[in-house]
């Protein structure tokens, strides 16, 4: 075990850790200045010019961390008084008369937490409660102006949301020290106009709506690659523990800077893969082990995203991704914008794609989890004598499994178009059972899904393609051979390669199974017909 650099000195403060639960603070946690990740924000101007604004970003990217950090920063000066207020308690209460009292109680409670004067609630009229409390609060903190940072605004819905925004708009005209908050931030996963559209049953906001009091709509971005390195450097400075460049590169490649995942990998590598008092250098293998451990643990952040795969709007986008279909309207759809706001997808060189490789893994596993549990533990031979994967035997067995189960199971699947991809992935995952690794490549417009399989240090690649109505099987096969060969050259030159083709045409489904299933060898690629 390596000796930590600080062993002979008394640190000025307790050793911090990488945080994955709740907001960060610089005393307990390694963290970067959160305002540096705001895209399009002018923080000082929002107070000086008395502006209302919106901040939106996916969950667990640092919104609450930023808000509490900025509140403390404002309150450390003499220019204004600020308070963070979470509206989470208002979730699931669309009625104004029920929601507004809870919203005002939240304001009073957070004022108490921040050791600020607590505003009074006198009126019983739901449509003026919030306005009265905010007016009272501004009077109490005068002569300093009041800045309110509302978090979890996206939990408000229906009439309650519209009433709240109208009350803010009513106070906006008179805002000022002692009168009404001079600056208000509305923070959640989506932009304000999306809340209003949802509250109005899909009708977009008009110029007379409360939406027009917003100055800016600001995004909170992921870490940049250099920031990932800077974050771990804080740990190195305090403990002496280092990390290899190879490990950092892998983290960036796998996370694309998603803050929660970055912190989770660092935390697991330094506190679980390596024990808390082991300060050995963190290597690529440590990070790979942390990655697999994190995925198998189905932590809340990943599981909550995966659960949303069942929602119809999200399913429509994800199925397009999984099958690689080309849909020129997908990037402009409301469903795709929702997936963007949730952090599930991004535009990669103009093409819709899953936000990062770890999400690719987690989301695909989630969709196939139910299927995996129904697949019996393999009793047939699927390993070679040297312990490597016998992919020929495995795919022959899959053909039989497809013959026996596909028609019945497909009827129960929400993902009908992507069902072949999902069943094959579930079959592979069930057989490997944690002993191997599957990487998945999929994005809209690719026309395929690529799988990279590694087991006992032996590698192979699999490409999945579909044949639809009015498509030529020979054309699909020829193109698939070219794509499979190119994918193999990129991922594992010289490794065994398989092209699995599912013929989804009605005329093929009317044929016997013996006619539908096939096995061919062409251009050093095994073609599996299903």
C-alpha positions as CSV (number, residue, x, y, z in Angstrom):
1,X,0.0,0.0,0.0
2,X,1.4,3.4,-0.9
3,X,1.8,6.0,1.9
4,X,-0.3,9.1,1.4
5,X,1.6,12.3,0.9
6,X,0.0,14.1,3.9
7,X,0.7,11.4,6.5
8,X,3.1,13.6,8.5
9,X,1.0,16.7,8.4
10,X,-2.4,17.6,9.9
11,X,-4.8,18.7,7.2
12,X,-6.5,22.0,7.7
13,X,-9.9,20.4,7.1
14,X,-11.3,16.8,6.8
15,X,-10.5,15.0,3.6
16,X,-13.3,15.6,1.2
17,X,-15.0,13.0,-1.1
18,X,-16.7,12.8,-4.5
19,X,-20.4,13.4,-3.9
20,X,-23.3,11.6,-5.7
21,X,-26.1,12.4,-3.2
22,X,-27.7,15.8,-3.0
23,X,-26.1,19.2,-3.5
24,X,-22.3,19.7,-3.1
25,X,-20.6,22.1,-0.8
26,X,-16.9,22.9,-0.9
27,X,-16.2,21.9,2.7
28,X,-17.3,18.2,2.4
29,X,-17.0,17.6,-1.3
30,X,-14.7,18.0,-4.3
31,X,-16.4,20.4,-6.6
32,X,-15.7,23.0,-9.3
33,X,-17.1,26.5,-9.4
34,X,-20.7,25.7,-10.6
35,X,-21.3,29.1,-12.3
36,X,-18.5,28.3,-14.8
37,X,-20.8,25.7,-16.4
38,X,-23.7,28.1,-16.9
39,X,-24.3,28.7,-20.6
40,X,-25.6,32.1,-21.5
41,X,-25.9,33.5,-18.0
42,X,-25.2,37.1,-16.8
43,X,-25.6,36.6,-13.1
44,X,-24.6,40.1,-11.9
45,X,-26.8,41.7,-14.4
46,X,-29.9,39.8,-13.3
47,X,-29.7,41.5,-9.9
48,X,-28.4,44.9,-11.1
49,X,-31.0,45.2,-13.9
50,X,-33.8,43.5,-11.8
51,X,-34.4,40.6,-14.2
52,X,-36.3,37.3,-13.9
53,X,-34.7,34.3,-15.7
54,X,-34.9,30.5,-16.2
55,X,-32.2,27.8,-15.6
56,X,-32.9,24.3,-16.9
57,X,-30.8,21.2,-17.0
58,X,-31.2,17.4,-16.5
59,X,-31.4,16.0,-13.0
60,X,-28.2,15.6,-10.9
61,X,-26.1,17.9,-13.1
62,X,-25.6,20.5,-10.4
63,X,-28.6,22.9,-10.5
64,X,-29.3,22.8,-6.7
65,X,-25.5,23.0,-6.0
66,X,-25.3,26.1,-8.1
67,X,-28.4,27.8,-6.5
68,X,-27.2,27.2,-3.0
69,X,-23.7,28.3,-3.9
70,X,-24.9,31.5,-5.5
71,X,-27.3,32.2,-2.6
72,X,-24.3,32.0,-0.2
73,X,-22.2,34.2,-2.5
74,X,-24.9,36.9,-2.7
75,X,-25.5,36.9,1.0
76,X,-21.8,37.2,1.8
77,X,-22.0,40.7,0.2
78,X,-23.9,43.8,0.9
79,X,-25.8,44.3,-2.3
80,X,-28.8,42.0,-1.9
81,X,-30.5,39.3,0.2
82,X,-31.0,35.9,-1.5
83,X,-32.9,32.7,-0.6
84,X,-33.1,29.3,-2.1
85,X,-36.6,27.8,-2.2
86,X,-37.5,24.3,-3.4
87,X,-41.1,23.7,-4.5
88,X,-40.8,19.9,-4.4
89,X,-43.5,19.7,-1.8
90,X,-46.0,21.0,-4.4
91,X,-45.6,18.0,-6.7
92,X,-48.9,16.4,-7.8
93,X,-51.1,19.3,-6.7
94,X,-52.5,20.9,-9.8
95,X,-55.3,22.7,-8.0
96,X,-54.5,26.3,-7.2
97,X,-56.4,26.4,-3.9
98,X,-54.5,23.4,-2.6
99,X,-51.0,24.1,-4.1
100,X,-50.6,27.8,-3.1
101,X,-50.7,27.3,0.7
102,X,-48.0,24.6,0.4
103,X,-45.9,26.9,-1.9
104,X,-46.2,29.7,0.6
105,X,-45.2,27.4,3.5
106,X,-42.2,26.4,1.5
107,X,-41.1,30.0,1.2
108,X,-41.6,30.5,4.9
109,X,-39.6,27.4,5.8
110,X,-36.7,28.2,3.5
111,X,-36.6,31.7,4.9
112,X,-36.3,30.2,8.4
113,X,-33.5,27.8,7.2
114,X,-31.6,30.7,5.7
115,X,-32.1,32.7,9.0
116,X,-33.9,35.4,7.1
117,X,-37.1,37.3,8.2
118,X,-40.1,35.1,7.7
119,X,-42.9,36.6,5.6
120,X,-46.5,36.5,6.8
121,X,-49.4,35.0,4.9
122,X,-52.7,36.9,5.6
123,X,-54.9,36.5,2.5
124,X,-56.9,33.4,1.9
125,X,-57.3,34.0,-1.8
126,X,-55.2,31.3,-3.6
127,X,-54.6,33.5,-6.7
128,X,-52.8,36.2,-4.6
129,X,-51.2,34.2,-1.8
130,X,-47.7,33.9,-3.4
131,X,-47.7,37.5,-4.5
132,X,-48.6,38.7,-0.9
133,X,-45.9,36.5,0.7
134,X,-43.2,37.8,-1.7
135,X,-44.3,41.4,-1.2
136,X,-44.2,40.9,2.6
137,X,-40.8,39.3,2.3
138,X,-39.4,42.1,0.2
139,X,-40.6,44.6,2.8
140,X,-39.0,42.7,5.7
141,X,-35.5,42.5,4.1
142,X,-35.5,46.2,2.9
143,X,-33.6,48.3,2.3
144,X,-31.7,45.5,0.5
145,X,-33.4,44.1,-2.6
146,X,-34.6,40.5,-2.4
147,X,-33.5,37.7,-4.9
148,X,-35.4,34.4,-4.8
149,X,-34.1,31.2,-6.4
150,X,-37.0,28.8,-7.0
151,X,-35.9,25.2,-7.5
152,X,-38.0,22.3,-8.8
153,X,-40.4,24.6,-10.6
154,X,-41.2,21.8,-13.0
155,X,-43.2,20.0,-10.3
156,X,-45.9,22.6,-10.6
157,X,-48.7,21.8,-13.0
158,X,-52.0,22.8,-14.4
159,X,-53.8,25.8,-12.9
160,X,-51.4,26.0,-10.0
161,X,-48.5,26.7,-12.4
162,X,-50.4,29.3,-14.3
163,X,-51.5,31.0,-11.2
164,X,-48.0,31.1,-9.7
165,X,-46.6,32.6,-12.9
166,X,-49.4,35.2,-13.1
167,X,-48.7,36.3,-9.6
168,X,-45.0,36.7,-10.5
169,X,-45.9,38.7,-13.5
170,X,-48.2,40.9,-11.5
171,X,-45.3,41.7,-9.1
172,X,-42.8,42.1,-11.8
173,X,-44.1,45.5,-12.8
174,X,-43.6,46.9,-9.3
175,X,-40.4,44.9,-8.3
176,X,-37.8,46.8,-6.3
177,X,-36.3,46.9,-2.8
178,X,-39.1,46.8,-0.2
179,X,-41.8,46.1,-2.9
180,X,-41.3,42.8,-4.6
181,X,-38.3,40.5,-5.4
182,X,-36.0,42.3,-7.9
183,X,-34.8,39.1,-9.4
184,X,-36.3,35.6,-9.5
185,X,-34.8,32.4,-11.0
186,X,-37.1,29.6,-12.0
187,X,-35.2,26.4,-12.1
188,X,-36.1,22.9,-13.3
189,X,-35.4,20.3,-16.0
190,X,-37.3,22.0,-18.8
191,X,-37.6,25.5,-20.1
192,X,-40.5,27.6,-18.8
193,X,-42.4,27.6,-22.1
194,X,-42.5,23.8,-21.9
195,X,-44.2,24.0,-18.5
196,X,-46.8,26.4,-19.7
197,X,-47.5,24.4,-22.9
198,X,-48.1,21.3,-20.8
199,X,-50.3,23.2,-18.3
200,X,-52.4,24.4,-21.2
201,X,-52.9,20.9,-22.6
202,X,-50.4,21.4,-25.4
203,X,-51.3,24.9,-26.4
204,X,-48.1,27.1,-26.8
205,X,-47.9,30.3,-24.7
206,X,-49.1,33.4,-26.4
207,X,-47.5,36.9,-26.0
208,X,-49.9,37.7,-23.1
209,X,-48.8,34.8,-21.1
210,X,-46.6,34.9,-17.9
211,X,-43.8,33.6,-20.1
212,X,-42.9,37.1,-21.4
213,X,-41.3,38.2,-18.1
214,X,-38.3,36.0,-18.6
215,X,-35.0,37.6,-19.7
216,X,-32.9,34.6,-20.4
217,X,-33.2,30.8,-20.6
218,X,-29.9,29.5,-19.3
219,X,-28.5,26.0,-19.6
220,X,-26.2,24.2,-17.1
221,X,-23.6,22.2,-19.1
222,X,-21.6,19.0,-18.5
223,X,-18.0,19.1,-17.4
224,X,-15.5,19.8,-20.1
225,X,-12.7,17.3,-20.4
226,X,-10.2,19.5,-18.6
227,X,-12.6,20.0,-15.8
228,X,-12.9,16.2,-15.2
229,X,-9.1,16.2,-14.7
230,X,-9.3,19.3,-12.5
231,X,-11.9,17.6,-10.3
232,X,-9.7,14.6,-9.5
233,X,-6.7,16.9,-9.1
234,X,-8.4,18.3,-6.0
235,X,-8.4,14.7,-4.6
236,X,-4.7,14.3,-5.5
237,X,-3.8,17.5,-3.8
238,X,-5.4,16.4,-0.6
239,X,-4.5,12.7,-0.5
240,X,-1.6,12.2,-2.8
241,X,-3.6,9.6,-4.8
242,X,-3.1,9.9,-8.6
243,X,-4.9,8.7,-11.6
244,X,-3.5,7.6,-15.0
245,X,-4.1,9.6,-18.1
246,X,-5.6,6.4,-19.7
247,X,-8.2,6.2,-16.9
248,X,-9.1,9.9,-17.3
249,X,-9.5,9.4,-21.1
250,X,-11.8,6.5,-20.6
251,X,-13.9,8.4,-18.1
252,X,-14.3,11.2,-20.6
253,X,-15.2,8.8,-23.4
254,X,-17.8,7.0,-21.3
255,X,-19.4,10.0,-19.6
256,X,-19.1,12.9,-22.0
257,X,-18.7,14.9,-18.8
258,X,-22.0,14.1,-17.2
259,X,-21.3,15.3,-13.6
260,X,-23.1,12.6,-11.6
261,X,-21.5,9.8,-13.5
262,X,-18.0,11.4,-13.3
263,X,-18.4,11.7,-9.5
264,X,-19.8,8.2,-9.2
265,X,-16.9,6.6,-11.1
266,X,-14.3,8.6,-9.1
267,X,-16.1,7.7,-5.8
268,X,-16.4,4.0,-6.5
269,X,-12.8,3.8,-7.8
270,X,-11.3,5.5,-4.7
271,X,-13.6,4.2,-2.0
272,X,-14.8,0.8,-3.1
273,X,-12.6,-0.7,-5.8
274,X,-9.7,0.6,-3.9
275,X,-10.4,0.8,-0.2
276,X,-10.8,4.1,1.5
277,X,-7.3,4.0,3.0
278,X,-5.6,2.6,-0.1
279,X,-4.0,5.5,-2.1
280,X,-2.6,3.4,-4.9
281,X,-2.8,5.1,-8.3
282,X,-6.2,4.7,-10.0
283,X,-5.8,2.9,-13.2
284,X,-8.0,2.1,-16.2
285,X,-8.9,-1.3,-14.8
286,X,-10.1,0.3,-11.6
287,X,-12.4,2.7,-13.5
288,X,-13.7,-0.2,-15.7
289,X,-14.6,-2.1,-12.5
290,X,-16.2,1.0,-11.1
291,X,-18.3,1.4,-14.3
292,X,-19.6,-2.2,-14.2
293,X,-20.3,-2.0,-10.5
294,X,-22.2,1.3,-10.9
295,X,-24.3,-0.2,-13.8
296,X,-25.2,-3.4,-11.9
297,X,-26.1,-1.5,-8.8
298,X,-28.9,0.3,-10.7
299,X,-28.3,3.5,-8.7
300,X,-31.2,5.9,-8.4
301,X,-29.9,8.4,-11.0
302,X,-29.5,5.7,-13.7
303,X,-32.6,3.8,-12.7
304,X,-34.8,6.9,-12.7
305,X,-33.8,7.6,-16.3
306,X,-34.3,4.0,-17.3
307,X,-37.8,3.8,-15.9
308,X,-38.9,6.7,-18.1
309,X,-38.2,4.5,-21.1
310,X,-41.7,3.2,-20.6
311,X,-43.3,6.6,-21.4
312,X,-44.8,6.7,-24.9
313,X,-43.1,9.9,-26.0
314,X,-39.7,8.7,-24.8
315,X,-40.2,5.3,-26.2
316,X,-40.9,6.7,-29.7
317,X,-37.5,8.4,-29.7
318,X,-35.6,5.5,-28.1
319,X,-37.0,3.0,-30.5
320,X,-35.8,5.1,-33.4
321,X,-32.4,5.1,-31.8
322,X,-32.3,1.4,-31.1
323,X,-33.3,0.4,-34.6
324,X,-31.2,3.1,-36.3
325,X,-34.2,4.2,-38.4
326,X,-34.0,7.5,-40.3
327,X,-36.7,9.9,-39.3
328,X,-36.0,13.5,-40.5
329,X,-38.6,14.9,-38.1
330,X,-37.3,13.3,-34.9
331,X,-34.9,16.1,-33.9
332,X,-37.7,18.7,-34.2
333,X,-40.3,16.7,-32.3
334,X,-41.5,17.5,-28.8
335,X,-40.6,14.0,-27.7
336,X,-37.0,14.5,-28.7
337,X,-36.8,17.9,-26.9
338,X,-38.1,16.1,-23.8
339,X,-35.4,13.5,-24.1
340,X,-32.8,16.3,-24.5
341,X,-34.1,18.1,-21.4
342,X,-33.9,14.8,-19.5
343,X,-30.3,14.4,-20.6
344,X,-31.0,11.1,-22.4
345,X,-30.0,12.2,-25.9
346,X,-27.9,14.8,-27.7
347,X,-27.2,15.9,-31.2
348,X,-23.8,14.4,-32.3
349,X,-22.6,16.1,-35.5
350,X,-26.2,16.9,-36.2
351,X,-27.5,13.3,-35.7
352,X,-29.7,12.3,-32.7
353,X,-27.7,10.0,-30.4
354,X,-27.8,8.7,-26.8
355,X,-26.1,11.2,-24.5
356,X,-23.1,9.0,-23.5
357,X,-21.9,5.4,-23.7
358,X,-22.9,4.6,-20.1
359,X,-26.5,5.7,-20.8
360,X,-26.4,3.5,-23.9
361,X,-25.6,0.5,-21.7
362,X,-28.0,1.3,-18.9
363,X,-31.0,2.1,-21.1
364,X,-30.5,-1.0,-23.3
365,X,-30.2,-3.2,-20.2
366,X,-33.3,-1.6,-18.6
367,X,-35.5,-2.3,-21.7
368,X,-34.3,-5.9,-21.8
369,X,-34.3,-6.6,-18.1
370,X,-37.7,-8.2,-18.1
371,X,-36.9,-10.3,-21.0
372,X,-33.6,-11.4,-19.4
373,X,-35.4,-12.7,-16.4
374,X,-37.6,-14.9,-18.6
375,X,-34.7,-16.5,-20.5
376,X,-33.6,-19.8,-18.8
377,X,-30.1,-20.2,-17.6
378,X,-28.2,-21.8,-20.6
379,X,-27.6,-25.6,-20.2
380,X,-26.0,-26.0,-23.6
381,X,-22.3,-25.7,-24.5
382,X,-21.5,-22.0,-25.2
383,X,-17.8,-22.0,-24.3
384,X,-14.8,-23.3,-26.2
385,X,-12.2,-25.6,-24.6
386,X,-10.0,-22.6,-23.8
387,X,-12.8,-20.8,-22.0
388,X,-13.5,-18.3,-24.8
389,X,-17.0,-17.6,-26.1
390,X,-18.3,-20.1,-28.7
391,X,-20.3,-17.4,-30.6
392,X,-21.3,-19.9,-33.4
393,X,-23.0,-22.2,-30.9
394,X,-24.5,-19.2,-29.1
395,X,-26.1,-17.7,-32.2
396,X,-27.3,-21.2,-33.4
397,X,-29.0,-21.5,-30.1
398,X,-30.5,-18.0,-30.4
399,X,-32.0,-19.0,-33.7
400,X,-33.8,-21.8,-32.0
401,X,-34.9,-19.5,-29.2
402,X,-36.2,-17.0,-31.8
403,X,-38.1,-19.7,-33.5
404,X,-39.8,-20.8,-30.2
405,X,-40.4,-17.6,-28.4
406,X,-40.3,-14.5,-30.7
407,X,-43.9,-14.4,-31.9
408,X,-45.4,-14.9,-28.5
409,X,-43.1,-12.5,-26.7
410,X,-43.3,-9.8,-29.4
411,X,-47.0,-9.4,-28.7
412,X,-46.2,-8.3,-25.1
413,X,-43.4,-5.9,-26.0
414,X,-43.8,-2.1,-25.9
415,X,-40.8,-1.8,-28.3
416,X,-42.3,-3.7,-31.2
417,X,-40.0,-2.3,-33.9
418,X,-36.9,-2.8,-31.8
419,X,-38.0,-6.2,-30.4
420,X,-35.4,-8.2,-32.4
421,X,-32.5,-6.1,-31.2
422,X,-33.8,-6.3,-27.6
423,X,-34.3,-10.0,-27.6
424,X,-30.8,-10.7,-29.0
425,X,-29.2,-8.3,-26.5
426,X,-31.2,-9.9,-23.6
427,X,-30.1,-13.4,-24.8
428,X,-26.4,-12.4,-24.9
429,X,-26.6,-10.6,-21.6
430,X,-28.3,-13.6,-19.9
431,X,-25.6,-16.0,-21.2
432,X,-22.7,-13.8,-20.3
433,X,-24.3,-13.1,-16.9
434,X,-21.8,-10.5,-15.8
435,X,-18.7,-12.5,-17.0
436,X,-18.3,-10.6,-20.2
437,X,-18.8,-7.2,-21.6
438,X,-21.1,-5.8,-24.3
439,X,-20.7,-2.4,-25.9
440,X,-23.6,-1.1,-27.9
441,X,-23.5,1.5,-30.7
442,X,-26.7,2.9,-31.9
443,X,-28.1,6.2,-33.1
444,X,-30.9,7.4,-35.4
445,X,-30.2,7.3,-39.1
446,X,-27.4,4.6,-38.8
447,X,-29.8,1.8,-40.0
448,X,-28.2,-0.7,-37.7
449,X,-27.1,-1.6,-34.2
450,X,-23.5,-2.7,-33.5
451,X,-22.4,-4.9,-30.6
452,X,-18.9,-5.4,-29.4
453,X,-18.6,-8.5,-27.2
454,X,-15.6,-9.3,-25.0
455,X,-15.3,-12.5,-23.0
456,X,-12.2,-13.9,-21.3
457,X,-10.1,-11.4,-23.3
458,X,-11.5,-12.7,-26.6
459,X,-13.5,-10.3,-28.8
460,X,-16.1,-10.4,-31.6
461,X,-18.4,-8.0,-33.2
462,X,-22.1,-8.4,-34.1
463,X,-24.2,-6.1,-36.4
464,X,-28.0,-6.2,-36.3
465,X,-30.1,-5.1,-39.3
466,X,-33.7,-5.3,-40.2
467,X,-35.4,-6.0,-43.6
468,X,-38.6,-4.0,-43.9
469,X,-41.4,-4.0,-46.5
470,X,-40.3,-2.9,-50.0
471,X,-36.7,-3.5,-49.1
472,X,-34.4,-6.0,-50.9
473,X,-32.8,-8.6,-48.6
474,X,-29.8,-8.8,-50.9
475,X,-29.3,-5.1,-50.7
476,X,-29.6,-5.1,-46.9
477,X,-27.1,-8.0,-46.7
478,X,-24.6,-6.4,-49.0
479,X,-24.7,-3.1,-47.1
480,X,-24.6,-5.0,-43.8
481,X,-21.4,-6.9,-44.8
482,X,-19.7,-3.6,-45.6
483,X,-20.8,-2.0,-42.4
484,X,-19.9,-5.0,-40.3
485,X,-16.4,-5.2,-41.8
486,X,-15.9,-1.5,-41.2
487,X,-17.0,-1.8,-37.6
488,X,-14.7,-4.7,-37.0
489,X,-11.8,-2.8,-38.4
490,X,-12.5,0.0,-35.9
491,X,-13.2,-2.1,-32.8
492,X,-11.3,-5.4,-33.1
493,X,-9.4,-6.0,-36.4
494,X,-9.3,-9.7,-37.3
495,X,-11.9,-10.7,-34.7
496,X,-14.8,-12.9,-35.6
497,X,-17.7,-10.9,-37.1
498,X,-21.4,-11.7,-37.4
499,X,-24.2,-10.0,-39.3
500,X,-27.6,-10.9,-37.8
501,X,-30.5,-10.0,-40.2
502,X,-34.1,-10.1,-39.1
503,X,-36.5,-10.2,-42.1
504,X,-39.6,-8.4,-40.9
505,X,-41.5,-8.5,-44.2
506,X,-45.0,-10.0,-44.1
507,X,-44.2,-12.4,-46.9
508,X,-41.3,-13.8,-44.9
509,X,-43.4,-14.2,-41.8
510,X,-45.7,-16.4,-43.8
511,X,-42.9,-18.8,-44.6
512,X,-42.0,-21.9,-42.5
513,X,-39.3,-21.4,-39.9
514,X,-37.0,-23.7,-41.8
515,X,-37.2,-21.3,-44.7
516,X,-36.7,-18.2,-42.6
517,X,-33.7,-19.3,-40.6
518,X,-30.3,-19.5,-42.3
519,X,-26.5,-19.5,-41.8
520,X,-24.1,-18.2,-44.4
521,X,-20.4,-17.3,-44.7
522,X,-19.4,-14.4,-46.9
523,X,-16.4,-12.1,-47.0
524,X,-15.1,-13.6,-43.8
525,X,-18.3,-12.6,-42.0
526,X,-20.9,-15.0,-40.6
527,X,-24.4,-14.1,-41.7
528,X,-27.2,-15.3,-39.4
529,X,-30.7,-15.1,-40.8
530,X,-33.7,-14.9,-38.5
